[in-house]
Amino acid sequence: MTNRNFQCAGLVLIAAFILNGNAPAAAANQQLFEAYRKRIVLDPGHGGAEIGARGPEGTLEKAVTLHLARILSAELQYAYQVALSRSGDYRMSLDDRTATANNLNADLFISIHTGGSFVHSTSGVMIYHYQSFSEAAQQPTSGYSQQAENTAASPLWDQVQNRYTEKSRVLAELIKAQLSSAGTVRQSRVAGAPLAVLQGANMPAILIEIGYLTNPAEEKNLRAEQFLLDLALAIKRGIDEYFEKEQ
């Protein structure tokens, strides 16, 4: 082997050593990065035999919520750790949904639903944060939907969300502002309600009704891929702004 060849071989060995030596450090840095990323649990409402609301054209709430959750997860995953409470068409209890977020030590819990009404002209997006029965009784105009699954939760969990009420309300308002500024929806409101699926969440938590599936025009929107993507992007911007304010 010539001197030049020997030197080249040596450089290759040194480079390989450096690269291999840096591999554990790179892996450690990646793990550290992952550890500091905020964790969000998305909860697609209903599932299995619990179909939720049904649109005039037969669109099911359980399918719409899961589809939007997957789109939103894909948009969030570059900046956050994201998990879904359910990843397929099966039933989950309300406590199990919230427990998923608690067990993962999530930083946010977002339950996704559609609205339903006997009055087919009812429209708009509703964003709920938790409010106890006694507080909600003082605000009879909140008018939260039965589709929001407002059954009372286990007494063991009935105080957990109270400490996050203000942060949950702030998150709801920020997402509402993004939906409005983007022109994604014509009307959106924020309200407090004693929703069981939020009650046991040990982190800021909201429930979003992304439109009234029983309204023919909104059913059409909720079947459109671009509308769901626009909705997901507006929700993501609201989440981004929330965490920026929390720093």
C-alpha positions as CSV (number, residue, x, y, z in Angstrom):
1,M,0.0,0.0,0.0
2,T,1.3,3.4,-0.9
3,N,1.7,6.2,1.6
4,R,-1.2,8.1,0.0
5,N,-3.5,5.0,0.1
6,F,-2.5,4.4,3.7
7,Q,-3.4,8.0,4.7
8,C,-6.8,7.8,2.9
9,A,-7.6,4.5,4.7
10,G,-6.7,6.2,8.0
11,L,-8.9,9.1,7.3
12,V,-11.8,6.8,6.5
13,L,-11.3,4.9,9.8
14,I,-11.1,8.1,11.8
15,A,-14.3,9.4,10.1
16,A,-16.1,6.2,10.8
17,F,-14.9,6.3,14.5
18,I,-16.2,9.9,14.9
19,L,-19.5,9.1,13.3
20,N,-20.0,5.9,15.4
21,G,-18.9,7.8,18.5
22,N,-21.4,10.5,17.8
23,A,-24.3,8.1,17.3
24,P,-25.0,7.5,21.0
25,A,-24.9,11.2,21.6
26,A,-27.3,11.9,18.7
27,A,-29.7,9.3,20.1
28,A,-29.4,10.8,23.6
29,N,-30.1,14.3,22.2
30,Q,-33.1,13.0,20.3
31,Q,-34.5,11.4,23.5
32,L,-33.9,14.6,25.4
33,F,-35.8,16.5,22.6
34,E,-38.7,14.1,22.8
35,A,-38.8,14.4,26.6
36,Y,-39.3,18.2,26.4
37,R,-41.9,18.1,23.6
38,K,-45.4,18.8,24.9
39,R,-47.8,15.8,24.9
40,I,-51.3,16.1,23.5
41,V,-54.1,13.5,23.7
42,L,-56.8,13.8,21.1
43,D,-60.1,12.1,21.9
44,P,-62.4,11.2,18.9
45,G,-65.9,11.1,20.4
46,H,-68.1,8.0,20.3
47,G,-67.1,4.8,18.5
48,G,-68.4,1.3,18.0
49,A,-72.2,1.1,18.7
50,E,-72.2,4.7,19.9
51,I,-72.4,6.4,16.6
52,G,-73.2,9.9,18.0
53,A,-75.1,12.3,15.7
54,R,-76.1,11.3,12.2
55,G,-76.3,13.7,9.3
56,P,-79.2,13.8,6.7
57,E,-76.9,12.1,4.2
58,G,-75.9,9.4,6.7
59,T,-72.6,10.8,7.9
60,L,-71.8,9.5,11.4
61,E,-70.2,11.6,14.1
62,K,-68.0,8.7,15.2
63,A,-66.4,8.6,11.7
64,V,-66.0,12.4,11.4
65,T,-64.3,12.8,14.8
66,L,-61.8,10.0,14.2
67,H,-61.0,11.3,10.7
68,L,-60.4,14.9,12.0
69,A,-58.3,13.5,14.9
70,R,-56.0,11.7,12.5
71,I,-55.6,14.9,10.3
72,L,-55.0,17.0,13.4
73,S,-52.5,14.5,14.8
74,A,-50.6,14.5,11.5
75,E,-50.3,18.3,11.7
76,L,-49.3,18.4,15.4
77,Q,-46.8,15.5,15.4
78,Y,-43.9,17.7,14.1
79,A,-43.9,19.9,17.2
80,Y,-45.6,17.7,19.8
81,Q,-46.0,14.2,21.0
82,V,-49.5,13.2,20.0
83,A,-51.7,10.2,21.1
84,L,-55.3,9.3,20.3
85,S,-57.6,7.9,22.9
86,R,-59.1,5.6,20.3
87,S,-57.5,4.7,17.0
88,G,-60.3,2.7,15.5
89,D,-64.1,2.2,15.5
90,Y,-64.7,0.9,19.0
91,R,-66.4,2.1,22.1
92,M,-64.6,3.6,25.0
93,S,-66.0,4.7,28.3
94,L,-65.7,8.4,29.3
95,D,-63.4,7.5,32.2
96,D,-61.1,5.4,30.0
97,R,-60.8,8.3,27.5
98,T,-59.7,10.7,30.3
99,A,-57.5,8.0,31.9
100,T,-55.6,7.7,28.7
101,A,-54.5,11.3,29.0
102,N,-53.8,11.0,32.7
103,N,-51.7,7.9,32.3
104,L,-49.6,9.6,29.6
105,N,-49.1,12.7,31.7
106,A,-50.5,14.7,28.8
107,D,-50.2,18.5,28.7
108,L,-53.5,18.9,26.9
109,F,-56.6,16.8,26.4
110,I,-58.9,17.7,23.4
111,S,-62.1,15.8,22.9
112,I,-63.6,16.1,19.4
113,H,-67.3,15.9,18.7
114,T,-70.0,17.2,16.3
115,G,-73.2,18.9,17.4
116,G,-76.7,17.5,16.8
117,S,-80.0,19.3,17.0
118,F,-83.7,18.6,16.0
119,V,-83.6,22.1,14.5
120,H,-81.6,21.5,11.3
121,S,-80.7,25.1,10.8
122,T,-78.6,25.1,14.0
123,S,-75.0,25.8,13.1
124,G,-71.6,26.8,14.4
125,V,-68.7,25.5,16.5
126,M,-68.9,25.2,20.2
127,I,-65.8,24.9,22.4
128,Y,-66.4,23.8,26.0
129,H,-64.2,24.0,29.0
130,Y,-65.3,22.3,32.3
131,Q,-67.6,24.0,34.7
132,S,-69.2,22.4,37.7
133,F,-73.0,21.8,37.8
134,S,-73.4,24.6,40.4
135,E,-71.6,27.1,38.2
136,A,-73.3,26.1,35.0
137,A,-76.7,26.5,36.7
138,Q,-75.9,30.2,37.1
139,Q,-75.4,30.4,33.3
140,P,-78.5,28.9,31.8
141,T,-77.6,30.3,28.4
142,S,-74.6,28.1,27.8
143,G,-77.0,25.5,26.3
144,Y,-74.4,22.7,25.9
145,S,-75.5,19.9,23.6
146,Q,-76.5,16.4,24.6
147,Q,-74.0,15.2,22.0
148,A,-71.3,16.5,24.4
149,E,-71.9,13.5,26.7
150,N,-72.7,15.4,29.8
151,T,-73.2,12.5,32.2
152,A,-71.9,12.9,35.7
153,A,-68.5,11.3,36.2
154,S,-67.1,9.2,39.1
155,P,-67.0,11.1,42.4
156,L,-63.4,10.3,42.7
157,W,-62.6,12.5,39.8
158,D,-65.1,15.3,40.4
159,Q,-62.5,17.9,41.6
160,V,-59.6,17.2,39.3
161,Q,-60.4,19.5,36.4
162,N,-61.3,22.5,38.7
163,R,-57.7,23.5,39.1
164,Y,-57.3,23.8,35.3
165,T,-60.5,25.7,34.5
166,E,-58.9,29.0,33.7
167,K,-56.2,27.5,31.5
168,S,-58.8,25.4,29.7
169,R,-60.9,28.5,29.1
170,V,-57.8,30.4,27.7
171,L,-57.1,27.5,25.3
172,A,-60.7,27.5,24.2
173,E,-60.7,31.2,23.5
174,L,-57.4,31.0,21.6
175,I,-58.7,28.3,19.3
176,K,-62.0,30.2,18.8
177,A,-60.0,33.3,17.8
178,Q,-58.0,31.3,15.3
179,L,-61.2,29.7,13.8
180,S,-62.7,33.2,13.4
181,S,-59.6,34.9,12.0
182,A,-59.1,32.2,9.4
183,G,-62.7,32.4,8.3
184,T,-62.9,28.6,8.7
185,V,-66.3,28.8,10.4
186,R,-68.9,31.6,10.4
187,Q,-69.8,31.3,14.1
188,S,-68.0,29.9,17.2
189,R,-68.6,30.2,20.9
190,V,-66.9,29.2,24.1
191,A,-68.9,28.0,27.1
192,G,-68.5,26.2,30.4
193,A,-70.4,23.0,31.0
194,P,-70.2,20.0,33.4
195,L,-68.9,17.5,30.9
196,A,-67.9,14.2,32.3
197,V,-65.2,13.5,29.7
198,L,-63.4,16.6,30.9
199,Q,-64.1,16.3,34.6
200,G,-61.3,13.8,35.4
201,A,-58.6,15.3,33.2
202,N,-55.5,16.2,35.2
203,M,-54.4,18.8,32.7
204,P,-56.1,21.7,30.7
205,A,-58.9,20.1,28.7
206,I,-61.6,21.2,26.2
207,L,-64.3,19.6,24.1
208,I,-64.8,21.0,20.6
209,E,-68.1,20.4,18.7
210,I,-66.8,21.1,15.2
211,G,-70.1,21.8,13.6
212,Y,-73.7,20.5,13.5
213,L,-73.8,17.3,11.6
214,T,-77.6,17.5,11.5
215,N,-77.4,20.8,9.5
216,P,-77.2,19.7,5.8
217,A,-74.7,22.5,4.9
218,E,-72.4,21.7,7.8
219,E,-72.7,18.0,7.1
220,K,-71.4,18.7,3.6
221,N,-68.4,20.7,5.1
222,L,-67.6,17.9,7.6
223,R,-67.4,15.5,4.6
224,A,-64.9,17.7,2.8
225,E,-61.2,17.0,3.2
226,Q,-60.1,20.6,2.7
227,F,-62.6,21.9,5.3
228,L,-61.3,19.4,7.9
229,L,-57.7,20.3,7.1
230,D,-58.5,24.0,7.5
231,L,-60.2,23.2,10.8
232,A,-57.2,21.2,12.0
233,L,-54.7,24.0,11.0
234,A,-56.8,26.6,12.9
235,I,-56.9,24.3,16.0
236,K,-53.1,23.8,15.8
237,R,-52.5,27.5,15.6
238,G,-54.6,28.0,18.8
239,I,-52.6,25.2,20.5
240,D,-49.3,26.8,19.4
241,E,-50.4,30.2,20.8
242,Y,-51.4,28.6,24.0
243,F,-48.0,27.0,24.7
244,E,-46.3,30.2,23.6
245,K,-48.2,32.1,26.3
246,E,-47.5,29.4,28.9
247,Q,-43.7,29.7,28.5
